[in-house]
Structures are given as structure tokens and as C-alpha cells.
Amino acid sequence: MDRTRLVTGMNRVAIVTSDLDRFIDFYTEVFELELAFEERRPGLCHAMLWVGPDCLVHAFQMADKAHVHGQPQGDGRGHLDHVALTVADAATFAELTRRLVDRGVSDGQITDVGAAHSVSFRDPDGMHGEIVFVVDRDLKLMHPPRPLATTAC
């Protein structure tokens, strides 16, 4: 059944960082996200970067917050486990993988889950992230994660 959805997408993900400038530099340089908004005043330094036409990453500088640094283990990451950024096509996926490896924040290993391919990275605060190339939007081909190299073509 095709019906109008009550929710049409993700508006923003709010993330804390220990260094707003470093955060902005990483996400604008590697992913070419566009800075949409920035405010710096006593007690509040934050910025929003466009991820897509209707979605933002909203970064708040809070250097003294207990969970400002990402946790390396999946079972210790807290309420927000990670952020996954969708890429438009295979060429963009390959280019962003190269950029992440060149910056030393990813090993470039491609994980295949059937419906998508992903590459993991660590942002400057240590938060786990992924870039994702969707190959089956209906998710009919989903299977447990495995390295792409062992997947038959």
C-alpha cells in the first residue's frame, strides 16, 4: 500500500564536539558538506552543516561534556551509536573511501550487507561513522555483514 508518510526524513542529528573548528574542517573537507549556520557567543558555539536537501548535522562545542569523545567499542558508544552518510553513486563512494583512507581515519575495508556497501571511519572526536552506498533500496537482499572481497559478483 502506498500512502503518505507522517515523517518524511531526518531533519538533523545533533553531535557534541570538543573542537568546533576541527569538526567543521573535517566534514567540509572530506565530505564537502556546506556550512549552513554558525553561531559563537559566550556559552554557546554551534554550527549546522547540510548533509542533504533536508538534513543537517548540528555540532555543539562542549569540550567539558563527559561524552564528547566517541567510544571505540559498539557496546560502549551510548545512546547515539554512529552516523551513516548516504552517497549518491559508486564513484562517489570510491572517492570518499580514498579521502578517508588518505586522512588516516579509515582502513578502507568495504562491508557488504547485501542491500548496501559501507566503509567505517572515525571522526576527529573519535565518533564512529560510515559512508553507505545503497544497492537495494527495498532491503530485500539484506544479510549479515561481511567483507566485500568475499562476496561473489
Backbone torsions as a table, in degrees:
resi	resn	phi	psi	omega
1	MET	NA	130.1	177.8
2	ASP	-100.4	120.5	-179.5
3	ARG	-140.7	162.8	177.2
4	THR	-68.9	134.8	179.4
5	ARG	-87.9	146.3	176.8
6	LEU	-74.4	-35.3	177.6
7	VAL	-115.0	130.4	-174.2
8	THR	-107.1	-1.7	179.3
9	GLY	167.3	-173.8	178.3
10	MET	-101.2	123.7	180.0
11	ASN	-77.9	-47.9	180.0
12	ARG	-163.2	158.4	171.9
13	VAL	-119.4	125.3	179.4
14	ALA	-94.2	130.1	-176.1
15	ILE	-131.0	138.4	174.2
16	VAL	-92.9	146.3	179.8
17	THR	-137.4	153.4	176.4
18	SER	-85.9	-14.5	-175.9
19	ASP	-148.5	100.8	-176.3
20	LEU	-62.0	-42.1	179.3
21	ASP	-60.7	-44.4	179.7
22	ARG	-63.6	-41.6	178.7
23	PHE	-60.5	-50.3	179.8
24	ILE	-60.7	-46.3	179.9
25	ASP	-57.4	-47.4	-178.0
26	PHE	-60.1	-52.5	-173.9
27	TYR	-73.5	-27.9	176.3
28	THR	-81.1	-35.5	-180.0
29	GLU	-75.2	-48.7	-176.4
30	VAL	-74.8	-49.4	-172.7
31	PHE	-101.8	-3.4	-178.5
32	GLU	56.8	34.5	174.4
33	LEU	-68.1	146.1	-178.7
34	GLU	-93.5	130.1	176.5
35	LEU	-70.6	118.7	-177.2
36	ALA	-96.0	-32.9	-173.3
37	PHE	-159.9	143.6	175.1
38	GLU	-148.7	136.8	177.6
39	GLU	-139.1	132.3	177.7
40	ARG	-133.4	112.4	175.9
41	ARG	-147.1	163.5	-179.5
42	PRO	-53.3	125.4	178.7
43	GLY	85.9	-7.7	-179.3
44	LEU	-152.2	109.6	172.3
45	CYS	-124.6	117.4	-179.7
46	HIS	-152.0	162.3	-179.3
47	ALA	-150.3	153.7	176.2
48	MET	-121.6	135.8	178.7
49	LEU	-123.1	133.9	179.7
50	TRP	-72.6	127.7	173.4
51	VAL	-97.1	-36.6	179.2
52	GLY	-154.2	-172.4	-175.0
53	PRO	-62.8	-24.4	-177.6
54	ASP	-131.2	17.8	-173.6
55	CYS	-137.2	135.3	-177.4
56	LEU	-125.1	154.6	163.7
57	VAL	-103.0	125.1	-176.9
58	HIS	-111.8	106.0	-175.9
59	ALA	-99.5	131.5	177.0
60	PHE	-115.8	126.8	175.9
61	GLN	-81.0	117.5	179.5
62	MET	-144.4	75.0	-173.0
63	ALA	-60.0	-26.2	-176.4
64	ASP	-99.3	6.2	179.3
65	LYS	-74.1	140.8	-174.7
66	ALA	-58.1	-35.8	-174.7
67	HIS	-109.0	30.8	-177.6
68	VAL	-69.6	-26.6	179.8
69	HIS	-98.8	134.0	178.9
70	GLY	-63.4	150.5	178.6
71	GLN	-97.4	135.8	-175.7
72	PRO	-71.7	-29.4	-176.3
73	GLN	-95.1	136.3	-178.7
74	GLY	-57.7	-33.4	-178.0
75	ASP	-81.8	-2.2	-179.6
76	GLY	-120.2	10.0	-173.7
77	ARG	-76.3	-20.3	178.2
78	GLY	95.9	-159.8	-173.1
79	HIS	-61.7	-46.1	176.9
80	LEU	-99.2	111.7	-175.9
81	ASP	-76.2	-50.5	179.4
82	HIS	-165.4	170.8	177.1
83	VAL	-118.0	133.8	177.6
84	ALA	-118.5	126.0	-177.7
85	LEU	-103.6	125.0	-180.0
86	THR	-79.6	137.4	175.9
87	VAL	-108.5	158.1	-172.2
88	ALA	-75.5	-35.3	-173.0
89	ASP	-158.9	174.7	-176.4
90	ALA	-63.8	-36.9	-179.8
91	ALA	-65.8	-42.1	177.7
92	THR	-66.1	-39.6	177.3
93	PHE	-58.7	-46.2	179.7
94	ALA	-64.6	-42.3	-179.7
95	GLU	-65.4	-44.9	179.6
96	LEU	-68.0	-35.2	174.8
97	THR	-59.7	-45.3	178.5
98	ARG	-60.6	-44.1	-179.9
99	ARG	-62.1	-42.4	180.0
100	LEU	-65.6	-41.6	177.5
101	VAL	-65.3	-44.4	179.5
102	ASP	-59.6	-33.7	178.4
103	ARG	-81.7	-6.2	179.0
104	GLY	75.9	21.6	-178.5
105	VAL	-107.6	4.0	178.1
106	SER	-152.5	150.7	173.6
107	ASP	-89.4	-5.5	177.0
108	GLY	81.2	1.8	179.9
109	GLN	-63.4	125.4	178.6
110	ILE	-92.1	127.3	176.9
111	THR	-103.2	133.0	179.5
112	ASP	-106.9	124.5	173.7
113	VAL	-115.7	20.9	179.5
114	GLY	85.8	-60.5	-178.1
115	ALA	-84.2	-13.7	-176.9
116	ALA	-157.7	158.0	171.3
117	HIS	-113.6	142.1	-179.6
118	SER	-140.5	155.5	173.5
119	VAL	-129.2	129.9	179.9
120	SER	-88.3	152.1	174.8
121	PHE	-147.9	168.2	172.7
122	ARG	-117.2	128.0	177.5
123	ASP	-80.2	177.3	-175.7
124	PRO	-59.5	-22.5	177.1
125	ASP	-93.5	4.0	179.0
126	GLY	88.1	5.5	179.5
127	MET	-71.1	136.4	175.4
128	HIS	-71.0	134.7	175.8
129	GLY	-139.8	166.2	176.7
130	GLU	-141.3	150.3	162.9
131	ILE	-105.7	142.5	-173.5
132	VAL	-132.3	130.3	172.4
133	PHE	-110.3	110.8	-177.8
134	VAL	-80.1	125.8	178.7
135	VAL	-110.7	-11.2	179.7
136	ASP	-145.8	90.1	-175.7
137	ARG	-61.1	-26.9	-179.5
138	ASP	-80.8	-6.3	177.9
139	LEU	61.0	25.1	179.7
140	LYS	-75.7	-21.3	-176.9
141	LEU	-97.2	13.2	-176.7
142	MET	-59.1	140.2	173.1
143	HIS	-153.3	168.3	179.7
144	PRO	-57.4	149.1	-179.1
145	PRO	-60.1	140.4	173.8
146	ARG	-152.0	154.6	178.2
147	PRO	-60.4	141.5	-178.4
148	LEU	-62.2	-33.3	-177.1
149	ALA	-58.4	-26.5	-178.8
150	THR	-94.4	3.6	-178.6
151	THR	-90.8	131.6	177.4
152	ALA	-69.0	143.6	179.4
153	CYS	-81.6	NA	NA
